[in-house]
Amino acid sequence: MMSVPFFLYRYLLTFLFLFPVWAVGQNTIGLAEIKNYTREITHGKAQTWNIQEDRFGNLYFANNAGLMCFNGHEWKKYSLPNKTFLRSLAIARDDRIYVGGQDALGYFFPDENGLLVYHSLAALISPADRAFADVWNIVTYDNAVFFRSLHKIFRYDPLKGKMAVYNIGEGSRWIYMAVYDQHLYAQDETTLKLFQYTHGQWKPAMIQPGHSIMAMYHYNSDTILIASWKDGLFLMNRQKQIPLVIDAAILKDQLYCIGRINAQTYALGTVSNGIYFIDRKGRTIRHLSMHEGMQDNNIRTLFTDHESNLWSGLDEGIDMIYSSSAIQKIKSDKLPSTSAYTIRILNNSLYIGSAEGLHYTQLSLPASEDISLSRGTFSLVPHSEGQTWDIDTINGMVLMGHHDGAWSIQQHGASFINDNQKGVWQFRRLPKPGYLVAGTYEGLQLFQQKKGKLESVPLSHNSLNEPLRFIEIDDENNIVWASHPYRGIYQIKLSPQFDSVISIRLFTNAEGLPGTLGNYVFKINNHIVFATSKGIYEFDKAGQTFKASVKYAPVFGKMPVQYMVSDATGKIWFATGDKLGVAEKNTIRYFPELQGQLVGGFEKIYPYNDNNILIAAYRGIIHLNYNKYKEPDSNLSARLTKVITHYKRDSLLFSDYFVYKGQLSEKQYPANVHSLAAGFSAFHFEFASNQLREAAKVLYSYRLSGLDEDWSAWSTQNFKDYINLSYGNYRFEVRVKDNRDNISSPVVYSFEILPLWYQTRWALLIYSILFITLILFLNRLHHNRLRIQKEKFEKEEAQLKYLHELEIKSNEQEIIHLKNERLETEVIYKNKELAATTMHLYKRGRLLGKIKDELSVATQKLSDKESRTEFKKVLKLISEEEKRENDWEQFAIHFDQVHNQFLSKMKIAYPDLSSTDLKTCAYLKMGLSSKEMAQFLNISLKGVEIARYRLRKKLGLSPGVHLTDFINQEATK
């Protein structure tokens, strides 16, 4: 056997001798946040035996109630068919969740909708081997799954679907099985012999620790860290095995399980006193139990998830410990859990001021490192009881602003400086060496350092008796700027000797401030600024007014800021409302985890360095490791956890997992897209993030393509409901944003709502055909209607035309009738005139005839020849007068006017007619008798007959034609 190297002996001896000094003492001052999941929350039972995580970030717990699942949003429970306790689980490469319980082993795998379904493997076991009690752990190795009970190990081959059984000898038990360094090991409890699985057989392993093994971890290149059930921890290599010395209290509290946080830190779970965190050297760096907020001290199992959160399965409940969080609480037994008001790191000691005084602890780590991992116990600085407002170091002196006045801290003891009993808010150094000024409850107070001590000295003309909580010094102009809570900002000018006040001026909104409320003065990167209710302002010395800061307005805008402080690198830490933020390179980052935790109205941020940002909170001090906080997280992802649709009853469409061709997928494939009946119009979506640590602060944004045009606003709401969706194809997308403003890729869920039968494509085709047919029918009907209307119109038009023609004809006939009547009237009138004329001619002829006859008789009786001669002349004149044609011509003209040019037409038609013939025709037309005609023609009746005869002959009338009828017919032509 090889001798033990000297360095190992020295290592062991050093651990053993130093153990009482560093191992039993103090806990870390930083307390990780603990999230309690009670049985009421998880719906489980007592005792959680095993915890695992799948590649999607889902967590699984082997619980007495069955398989518990947590997706970051919702707890679900899946019981085994026989309702047995679940003792163990493992997740294989094919995403099957293998489980073991009392006489039960099998696996869960999601169905097509994502619900886990249990598949028992017990049928593959021969009846003789089916009574195996509890399956205590499961491991996957070489494409097979191994189940360990106390007396049997089962090997399941998923490819062949076969089960092999490995029994241990009588009186022995299998107490351990695990994969280490790509080899599968199992241990016999009786002989403590370690076996290795090789080529289907269990053979003694090359390494034999000689202890009952709980776990084995890789420690370094050739060393194994072995955890034993009863003997603690060991470091083992090929040469030797040595103990890794740990706190004796851990063994006393009965070590039960171990979990690896990272390469430097391990968590040890005990039966009776919670969890101990140790480093690689075995030193206890933190201890968590019910006293620190855990639900139970009996730890059954430990598991570290992808965020390095430590999950602990307890006898009662499940706890999640933010063991690697960038945000920790500073806590100690003697540190009061009340609001803190001031923080300071001085001489590698941490000071915290509260309403109960000033407490401190010596840091075990350099302040350049993360002091939340420093071990220590807080103590009260003697004589510092009461309200503490400020702790600062000026001119090598540690000063405390207190409700009772100014105090000096020396060797962790407080001594009173002044007897004035003015409460002191804060101290500021003056340009004059050895002088400083304090803002107090009643104005300014001047101090002078003499022989290493601080004394209060008079300040002449100091007439301002207002509380001055915030003061800053303008060294160049000997000015003290002080803000008042509701009056405005005071400018207090001091003398060059700083022993008197020269002037006091109050600035309000009249000088450019947004208002008299909410004004604060700070020195940021050696430059005095004024935080107001509407952004950051600066003082314009030339104009004696306040103006918005040209430098900081682009960063803060009109944001109301009530506290600001700059760190050594120029970053500005600030408080606005109930939020904490930091401005770095003109970009603002908020810390949503800390929203609402700052002490309102008394905000205090102490940025010592980027590893140690200390914030005064309502329940003590919060420690922020900014370097760790801003580390990018490339694993952020959104997860869809549930899709429910409603139609008459709720139907689950999806739950946690996408399944495609019997395998889990990170996305939905087209084959998994649901086509739903038209009645499904209401949908409920639930989603989560793989960020378990700050699940409540994670923001979500979603949209439903096919309905929403844009993404929704970011919010913490992790569900969305849609109602009254019409038929069509939809695509629901959700993405997540964490507290570092990282945005994940969206997760997508597609579905289709089928149309009603009357909304289908065939229906639409039929509708189209019917519509076209209807259009054609209506068009035909329209054309027929137009044709009928046209025919009717034409008929009506013809009828109207006919009626119009009839009307016109009737009117014409009426006109003709009227004209005829008029003509007849005219004819009658003219005939009367002709008759009168004819009568006149007739009478004149008779008169002339009588005169002629009388003169002829008288002439014959005359004897005187001369007288007879004269009478003969008269007779001759009468005879000539009778023969004159003038009267006839006048008569003929008048006659033609009355009888439509009858005589002229007769003369043209019968040119041989003489005037006597024409007269005869005229008298016949006038209906005169032969006797009357004889008188007018001055002929006898015989002569009239002769004249008629001659006229008939000239007219060429046949004997049967009556002369008068012929004359009348000719007159109408």
Residue pairs with C-beta under 8 A, 6 or more apart in sequence:
2 239
2 240
4 239
4 240
4 242
5 239
5 240
8 240
8 242
11 242
12 242
12 243
12 245
15 243
15 244
15 245
15 281
15 282
16 245
19 245
19 247
19 248
22 283
23 245
23 246
23 247
23 248
23 282
23 283
23 284
24 247
24 248
24 249
25 375
26 364
26 375
26 376
26 377
27 284
27 286
27 287
27 332
27 375
28 277
28 285
28 286
28 372
28 373
28 374
28 375
29 330
29 331
29 332
29 350
29 361
29 363
29 371
29 372
29 374
29 375
29 376
29 378
30 286
30 328
30 329
30 330
30 331
30 370
30 371
30 372
30 373
30 374
30 623
31 288
31 292
31 293
31 328
31 329
31 330
31 331
32 286
32 288
32 321
32 322
32 323
32 325
32 328
33 321
33 322
33 325
33 327
33 328
33 329
34 288
34 292
34 293
34 294
34 319
34 320
34 321
34 322
35 319
35 320
35 321
35 322
36 293
36 294
36 295
36 317
36 319
37 70
37 75
37 317
37 318
37 319
37 320
38 295
38 316
38 317
39 45
39 46
39 316
39 317
41 75
42 61
42 63
42 68
42 70
42 75
42 77
42 317
42 318
43 65
43 68
43 75
43 77
44 61
44 63
44 64
44 65
44 66
44 68
44 75
44 77
44 318
45 63
45 64
45 65
46 64
46 315
46 316
47 63
47 64
47 85
47 300
47 313
47 314
47 315
48 61
48 62
48 63
48 68
48 300
48 301
48 313
48 314
48 317
48 318
49 62
49 63
49 85
49 86
49 87
49 88
49 300
49 301
49 313
50 61
50 62
50 87
50 88
50 89
50 137
50 301
50 313
51 59
51 60
51 61
51 62
51 301
51 302
51 303
51 311
51 313
52 59
52 60
52 89
52 90
52 91
52 97
52 303
53 59
53 60
53 91
53 303
53 305
53 306
54 60
54 91
54 95
54 97
55 95
56 639
56 656
56 657
56 664
56 666
56 690
57 71
57 72
57 305
57 306
57 637
57 639
57 690
57 692
58 69
58 70
58 71
58 656
59 69
59 70
59 71
59 305
59 311
59 692
60 67
60 68
60 69
60 70
60 89
60 91
60 97
61 67
61 68
61 69
61 70
61 313
61 318
62 86
62 87
62 88
62 89
62 99
62 313
63 85
63 86
63 313
64 85
64 86
65 77
65 79
65 86
66 77
66 78
66 79
66 80
66 83
66 86
67 77
67 78
67 79
67 80
67 86
67 89
67 97
67 99
67 108
67 116
68 75
68 76
68 77
68 318
69 75
69 76
69 77
69 78
69 116
69 656
70 76
71 639
71 641
71 656
71 688
72 639
72 641
72 688
72 689
72 690
72 691
72 692
72 695
73 641
73 686
73 687
73 688
73 695
73 718
74 641
74 642
74 686
74 688
76 116
78 108
78 116
78 118
80 86
80 99
80 101
80 104
80 106
80 118
81 104
81 118
81 120
82 101
82 102
82 103
82 104
84 101
84 102
84 103
84 104
85 101
85 102
85 134
86 99
86 100
86 101
87 100
87 101
87 102
87 134
87 135
87 136
87 137
88 99
88 100
88 135
88 136
88 137
88 138
88 147
88 148
89 97
89 98
89 99
89 100
89 138
90 97
90 98
90 137
90 138
90 139
90 140
90 145
91 97
91 98
91 140
92 98
92 107
92 140
92 145
92 158
93 140
93 143
94 158
94 663
95 109
95 663
95 664
96 107
96 108
96 109
96 158
97 107
97 108
97 109
97 116
98 105
98 106
98 107
98 138
98 140
98 145
98 147
98 156
99 105
99 106
99 107
99 108
99 118
99 135
99 138
100 134
100 135
100 136
100 137
100 138
100 147
100 149
101 134
101 135
102 133
102 134
103 122
103 130
103 131
103 132
103 133
104 120
104 122
104 135
105 120
105 121
105 122
105 135
105 138
105 147
105 154
106 118
106 119
106 120
106 121
106 122
107 118
107 119
107 121
107 145
108 116
108 117
108 118
108 119
109 116
109 117
109 119
110 116
110 117
110 655
110 656
110 657
110 659
110 664
111 117
111 659
112 659
112 672
113 652
113 653
113 654
113 655
114 654
114 655
114 656
114 657
114 658
114 659
115 652
115 655
121 156
121 163
122 130
124 156
124 161
124 162
124 163
125 154
125 163
125 165
126 165
129 152
129 165
129 167
132 149
132 151
132 152
132 154
133 149
133 150
133 151
134 149
134 150
135 147
135 148
135 149
136 148
136 149
136 150
137 148
137 177
137 178
138 145
138 146
138 147
138 148
139 145
139 146
139 148
139 177
139 178
139 179
139 184
140 146
140 179
141 179
141 184
141 197
142 184
143 157
143 158
143 159
144 155
144 156
144 157
144 158
145 155
145 156
145 158
146 153
146 154
146 155
146 156
146 177
146 184
146 197
147 153
147 154
147 156
148 174
148 177
148 186
149 174
150 173
150 174
150 175
151 167
151 168
151 173
151 174
152 165
152 166
152 167
152 168
152 174
153 165
153 166
153 168
153 174
153 177
153 186
153 202
154 163
154 164
154 165
154 166
155 163
155 164
155 165
155 166
156 162
156 163
156 164
157 163
157 164
164 200
166 202
168 174
168 188
169 188
171 190
172 188
172 189
172 190
172 191
173 188
173 189
173 190
174 186
174 187
174 188
174 189
175 187
175 188
175 189
175 212
175 213
175 229
176 185
176 186
176 187
176 212
176 213
176 214
177 184
177 185
177 186
177 187
178 184
178 185
178 215
178 216
179 185
180 216
180 218
180 224
181 218
183 196
183 197
183 205
184 196
184 197
185 194
185 195
185 196
185 197
185 205
185 216
186 194
186 195
186 197
186 202
187 193
187 194
187 195
187 212
187 213
188 195
189 212
192 208
192 209
192 210
192 211
192 212
193 204
193 208
194 204
194 205
194 207
194 208
194 209
194 213
195 202
195 203
195 204
195 205
196 202
196 203
196 204
196 205
196 206
197 203
207 224
207 236
209 226
209 228
209 234
209 236
209 241
210 241
211 226
211 228
211 229
211 230
211 231
211 234
212 228
212 229
212 230
212 231
213 226
213 227
213 228
213 229
214 227
214 228
214 229
214 255
214 256
214 257
214 258
215 226
215 227
215 257
215 258
216 224
216 225
216 226
216 227
217 224
217 225
217 227
217 258
217 260
217 266
218 224
218 225
219 225
219 235
219 280
222 237
222 238
223 235
223 236
223 237
224 235
224 236
224 237
225 233
225 234
225 235
225 244
225 266
226 233
226 234
226 235
226 236
226 241
227 233
227 255
227 258
227 268
228 234
228 255
229 255
229 256
231 243
232 243
232 244
232 246
232 250
232 251
232 255
233 243
233 244
233 246
233 282
234 241
234 242
234 243
234 244
235 241
235 242
235 243
235 244
236 242
244 281
244 282
245 282
246 268
246 276
246 278
246 282
246 284
247 276
247 278
247 284
249 273
249 276
250 268
250 270
250 276
250 284
253 270
253 271
253 272
253 273
254 270
254 271
254 272
255 268
255 269
255 270
256 269
256 270
256 271
256 298
256 299
256 300
257 268
257 269
257 299
257 300
257 301
257 302
258 266
258 267
258 268
258 269
258 302
259 266
259 267
259 269
259 302
259 303
259 304
259 310
260 266
260 267
260 304
261 267
261 277
261 304
261 308
261 310
261 323
261 324
262 304
262 308
262 324
263 280
264 279
264 280
265 277
265 278
265 279
265 285
265 323
266 277
266 278
266 279
267 275
267 276
267 277
267 302
267 304
267 310
267 323
268 275
268 276
268 277
268 278
269 275
269 299
269 300
269 301
269 302
269 312
270 276
270 297
270 298
270 299
271 297
271 298
271 299
272 297
272 298
273 287
273 289
273 297
274 287
274 288
274 289
274 290
274 292
274 294
274 297
274 299
275 287
275 288
275 289
275 294
275 299
275 302
275 310
275 312
275 321
276 284
276 286
276 287
277 284
277 285
277 286
277 287
277 288
277 323
278 284
278 285
279 285
285 373
285 375
286 373
288 294
288 321
289 297
290 296
290 297
292 331
294 312
294 314
294 319
295 314
295 316
295 317
295 319
296 314
296 315
296 316
296 317
298 314
298 315
298 316
299 312
299 313
299 314
300 313
300 314
300 315
301 312
301 313
302 310
302 311
302 312
302 313
303 310
303 311
303 313
304 310
304 311
304 323
305 311
305 692
306 635
306 690
307 324
307 691
307 692
307 693
308 323
308 324
309 320
309 321
309 322
309 323
309 324
309 325
309 692
309 693
310 320
310 321
310 323
311 318
311 319
311 320
311 321
312 318
312 319
312 320
312 321
320 692
322 693
325 693
326 624
326 625
326 626
326 628
326 629
327 591
327 593
327 594
327 622
327 623
327 624
327 625
327 629
328 372
328 622
328 623
328 625
329 619
329 620
329 621
329 622
329 623
330 350
330 352
330 372
330 614
330 620
330 621
330 622
330 623
331 337
331 620
332 361
332 376
332 377
332 378
333 377
333 378
334 359
334 377
334 378
334 379
334 380
335 352
335 359
335 378
335 620
336 354
336 355
336 356
336 359
336 620
337 619
337 620
338 354
338 355
338 356
338 619
338 620
339 354
339 355
339 599
339 602
339 616
339 617
339 618
339 619
340 352
340 353
340 354
340 599
340 604
340 616
340 617
340 620
340 621
341 353
341 354
341 355
341 387
341 388
341 389
341 390
341 599
341 602
341 604
341 616
342 351
342 352
342 353
342 388
342 389
342 390
342 391
342 401
342 604
342 616
343 350
343 351
343 352
343 353
343 391
343 604
343 606
343 614
343 616
343 621
344 350
344 351
344 391
344 392
344 393
344 606
345 351
345 363
345 367
345 371
345 606
345 608
345 612
345 614
346 391
346 393
346 398
348 362
348 363
348 366
348 367
349 360
349 361
349 362
349 363
349 412
350 360
350 361
350 363
350 371
350 374
350 376
351 358
351 359
351 360
351 381
351 391
351 409
352 358
352 359
352 360
352 378
352 620
352 621
353 359
353 388
353 389
353 390
353 391
353 400
354 388
354 620
355 386
355 387
355 388
356 380
356 385
356 386
357 380
357 381
357 384
357 385
357 386
357 388
358 380
358 381
358 384
358 388
358 391
358 400
358 409
358 414
359 378
359 379
359 380
359 381
360 378
360 379
360 381
360 412
361 376
361 377
361 378
361 379
362 376
363 371
363 374
363 376
364 374
364 375
364 376
365 371
365 373
365 374
367 608
367 609
367 612
368 609
368 611
369 611
370 611
370 612
370 623
370 625
370 628
371 611
371 612
371 623
372 612
372 623
372 625
379 412
381 400
381 409
381 412
381 413
381 414
382 412
382 413
382 414
383 407
383 413
383 414
383 415
383 416
384 400
384 402
384 407
384 409
384 414
386 402
386 403
386 404
387 402
387 403
387 423
388 400
388 401
388 402
388 403
389 401
389 402
389 403
389 423
389 424
389 425
389 426
390 399
390 400
390 401
390 424
390 425
390 426
390 427
391 398
391 399
391 400
391 401
391 409
392 398
392 399
392 401
392 426
392 427
393 399
394 427
394 429
394 436
395 429
395 434
395 436
395 449
397 408
397 449
397 452
397 454
398 408
398 409
398 410
399 406
399 407
399 408
399 409
399 417
399 427
399 454
400 406
400 407
400 408
400 409
400 414
401 407
401 423
401 424
401 425
401 426
401 427
401 438
402 423
402 424
403 423
404 416
404 421
404 423
405 416
405 417
405 418
405 420
405 421
405 422
405 423
405 424
405 440
406 416
406 417
406 418
406 424
406 427
406 438
406 445
406 447
406 454
406 456
407 414
407 415
407 416
407 417
408 414
408 415
408 417
408 453
408 454
409 415
417 447
417 454
417 455
417 456
418 445
418 447
418 455
418 456
419 456
420 445
420 456
422 440
422 441
422 442
422 445
423 440
423 441
424 438
424 439
424 440
424 441
424 445
425 438
425 439
425 440
425 441
425 467
425 468
425 469
425 470
425 471
426 438
426 439
426 469
426 470
426 471
427 436
427 437
427 438
427 447
428 436
428 437
428 438
428 439
428 471
428 472
428 473
428 480
429 435
429 436
429 473
430 436
430 437
430 473
430 494
430 498
431 473
431 475
431 478
431 498
432 497
432 498
434 448
434 449
434 450
435 446
435 447
435 448
435 449
435 498
436 446
436 447
436 449
436 454
437 444
437 445
437 446
437 447
437 471
437 473
437 480
438 444
438 445
438 447
439 467
439 468
439 469
439 470
439 471
439 482
440 467
440 468
441 467
442 465
442 466
442 467
443 462
443 464
443 465
443 466
443 468
444 459
444 462
444 464
444 468
444 471
444 480
444 482
444 492
444 501
445 456
445 459
446 456
446 457
446 458
446 459
446 462
446 498
446 499
447 454
447 455
447 456
447 457
448 454
448 455
448 457
449 455
457 499
458 499
459 499
459 500
459 501
460 499
460 500
460 501
461 500
461 501
461 502
462 500
462 501
463 501
463 504
464 490
464 492
464 501
464 504
466 484
466 487
466 490
467 484
467 485
468 482
468 483
468 484
468 490
469 483
469 485
470 482
470 483
470 520
470 521
470 522
471 480
471 481
471 482
471 483
471 521
472 480
472 481
472 521
472 522
472 523
472 528
473 479
473 480
473 481
473 523
474 480
474 481
474 528
477 493
477 541
478 493
478 494
478 495
478 496
478 498
479 491
479 492
479 493
479 494
480 490
480 491
480 492
480 493
480 494
481 489
481 490
481 491
481 492
481 521
481 528
481 530
481 539
482 489
482 490
482 492
482 521
483 489
483 490
483 519
483 520
483 521
483 530
484 490
484 506
484 519
485 517
486 516
486 517
487 506
487 508
487 516
488 506
488 507
488 508
488 509
488 513
488 516
488 519
489 506
489 507
489 513
489 519
489 521
489 530
489 546
490 504
490 505
490 506
490 507
491 503
491 504
491 505
491 506
491 507
492 501
492 503
492 504
493 501
493 502
493 503
493 504
494 500
494 501
494 502
495 501
495 502
507 513
507 546
508 516
509 515
509 516
511 544
511 545
511 546
512 537
512 540
512 545
512 546
512 547
513 519
513 530
513 532
513 537
513 546
514 532
514 533
514 534
514 535
514 537
515 532
515 533
515 534
517 533
518 532
518 533
518 560
518 562
519 530
519 531
519 532
519 533
520 530
520 531
520 532
520 561
520 562
520 563
520 564
521 528
521 529
521 530
521 531
522 528
522 529
522 530
522 531
522 563
522 564
522 565
523 529
524 552
524 564
524 565
524 566
524 572
525 566
525 570
525 572
528 538
528 539
529 536
529 537
529 538
529 549
529 552
529 564
530 536
530 537
530 538
530 539
530 546
531 537
531 561
531 562
531 563
531 564
531 574
532 560
532 561
533 560
534 558
534 560
535 548
535 549
535 552
535 553
535 556
535 557
535 558
535 559
535 560
535 561
536 548
536 549
536 552
536 553
536 556
536 561
536 564
537 546
537 547
537 548
537 549
538 546
538 547
538 548
538 549
538 550
538 551
539 545
539 546
540 546
540 547
554 586
555 583
555 586
555 588
556 574
556 583
556 588
559 576
560 576
560 577
561 574
561 575
561 576
562 575
562 576
562 601
562 603
563 574
563 575
563 603
563 604
563 605
564 572
564 573
564 574
564 575
565 572
565 573
565 574
565 605
565 606
565 607
566 572
566 573
566 607
567 573
567 607
567 609
567 610
568 607
568 609
569 610
571 582
571 583
571 584
571 607
572 582
572 583
572 584
573 580
573 581
573 582
573 605
573 607
573 613
574 580
574 581
574 582
574 583
574 605
575 581
575 598
575 603
575 605
578 595
578 596
578 598
578 600
579 590
579 591
579 592
579 594
579 595
580 590
580 591
580 594
580 595
580 598
580 605
580 615
581 588
581 589
581 590
581 591
582 588
582 589
582 591
582 626
589 630
589 740
589 741
590 739
591 624
591 629
591 739
592 694
592 697
592 739
593 694
593 697
593 739
594 615
594 617
594 622
594 624
597 615
597 617
597 618
597 619
597 622
598 615
598 616
598 617
598 618
599 616
599 617
599 618
602 616
603 616
604 615
604 616
605 613
605 614
605 615
605 616
606 613
606 614
606 615
606 616
607 613
607 614
607 626
608 614
610 625
610 626
610 627
611 625
611 626
611 627
612 623
612 625
613 623
613 624
613 625
613 626
614 621
614 622
614 623
614 624
615 621
615 622
615 623
615 624
629 740
630 740
632 740
632 742
633 691
633 738
633 740
633 742
635 690
636 689
636 690
636 691
636 736
636 738
636 742
636 743
636 744
637 689
637 690
637 736
637 744
637 745
637 747
638 687
638 688
638 689
638 700
638 734
638 735
638 736
638 744
638 745
638 746
638 747
639 656
639 687
639 688
639 689
639 690
639 747
640 654
640 656
640 685
640 686
640 687
640 732
640 734
640 747
640 749
641 655
641 656
641 686
641 687
641 688
642 652
642 654
642 655
642 656
642 684
642 685
642 686
643 652
643 653
643 654
643 655
643 683
643 684
643 685
643 686
643 732
643 749
643 751
644 650
644 651
644 652
644 653
644 683
644 684
645 651
645 653
645 676
645 680
645 682
645 683
645 684
646 680
646 682
646 683
646 684
647 677
647 679
647 680
647 681
647 682
648 679
651 680
653 674
653 751
654 749
657 664
658 664
658 665
658 666
658 667
658 668
658 669
658 672
659 665
659 672
660 669
660 671
660 672
667 747
667 748
668 748
668 749
668 750
670 750
673 750
673 751
673 752
674 751
674 752
675 751
675 752
675 754
676 751
676 752
676 753
676 754
677 753
677 754
678 727
678 753
678 754
678 755
678 756
678 759
680 753
681 723
681 724
681 725
681 726
681 753
682 721
682 722
682 723
682 724
682 725
683 721
683 722
683 725
683 732
683 751
684 719
684 720
684 721
685 702
685 719
685 720
685 721
685 722
685 732
685 734
685 749
686 718
686 719
687 700
687 702
687 718
687 719
687 720
687 734
687 736
687 747
688 695
688 718
689 695
689 698
689 700
689 736
689 738
689 744
691 698
691 736
691 738
694 738
694 739
696 716
697 716
697 738
697 739
698 716
698 736
698 737
698 738
698 739
699 714
699 715
699 716
699 736
699 737
699 738
700 714
700 715
700 716
700 717
700 718
700 734
700 735
700 736
700 737
701 711
701 712
701 713
701 714
701 715
701 734
701 735
701 736
701 737
702 711
702 712
702 720
702 732
702 733
702 734
702 735
703 709
703 710
703 711
703 712
703 732
703 733
704 722
704 730
704 731
704 732
704 733
705 730
705 731
705 732
705 733
706 728
706 729
706 730
706 731
707 722
707 725
707 730
711 735
712 720
714 737
720 732
720 734
725 753
726 753
727 753
727 754
727 755
727 756
727 759
728 752
728 753
729 750
729 751
729 752
730 750
730 751
730 752
730 753
731 748
731 749
731 750
732 748
732 749
732 750
732 751
733 746
733 747
733 748
733 749
734 746
734 747
735 743
735 744
735 745
735 746
735 747
736 743
736 744
737 743
737 744
754 760
755 763
757 763
826 898
827 898
827 899
830 894
830 897
830 898
831 898
831 926
833 894
833 898
834 891
834 894
834 895
834 898
834 926
835 926
837 890
837 891
837 894
838 891
838 926
838 928
838 932
838 936
841 887
841 891
841 936
842 932
842 935
842 936
845 882
845 935
845 936
845 938
846 935
848 878
848 881
848 882
849 882
849 938
851 878
852 875
852 878
852 879
852 882
855 871
855 874
855 875
855 878
856 875
858 871
859 868
859 871
859 872
859 875
862 868
862 871
882 938
885 915
888 915
888 919
891 922
892 903
892 918
892 922
895 902
895 903
895 922
895 925
896 902
896 903
896 904
899 925
899 971
900 971
902 921
902 922
902 925
902 970
902 971
903 918
903 921
903 922
905 970
905 973
906 913
906 918
906 921
906 970
907 913
907 918
909 970
910 917
910 954
910 955
912 954
913 921
913 951
913 954
916 937
916 947
917 947
917 950
917 951
917 954
919 936
919 937
920 933
920 937
920 944
920 947
920 948
920 951
921 951
921 967
923 932
923 933
923 936
923 937
924 933
924 963
924 964
924 967
925 967
925 968
925 971
927 964
928 936
930 941
930 944
930 945
930 948
931 941
931 944
933 944
933 947
934 940
934 941
934 943
934 944
937 943
937 944
937 947
939 947
948 963
951 963
952 963
955 963
955 966
957 963
957 966
